[in-house]
Amino acid sequence: MPLYSYRCTACDGTFETLVRSGETPACPSCGSEALDKLLSMPAPDTKSGRLLAAGRAAAAREGHFSNYSRAETKGKV
């Protein structure tokens, strides 16, 4: 089931919900089915080497080593 973002045209609220094909979601605030589907930015590839390296470098600067495997933290912790 994909996760979609919606804006309710009745109460102007925004929300995200999992939607099965063929289903019409309703606004959790007012129950209206008059919704606009919002476009979302795609998530970046978290396995990208540069993103992973940048995240690990930031964690190391802050003293957090939870992003590293045991072999990588030998002598650092």
QUILIN-V859860 format. One record per helix or strand of 2 or more residues. SS is the DSSP state (H for helix, E for strand). FROM is the first residue (numbers start at 1). TO is the last residue. If there is no record, write none. Layout:
ss | from | to
SS | FROM | TO
SS | FROM | TO
This chain:
ss | from | to
E | 2 | 8
E | 14 | 19
E | 35 | 38
H | 49 | 62
H | 70 | 73
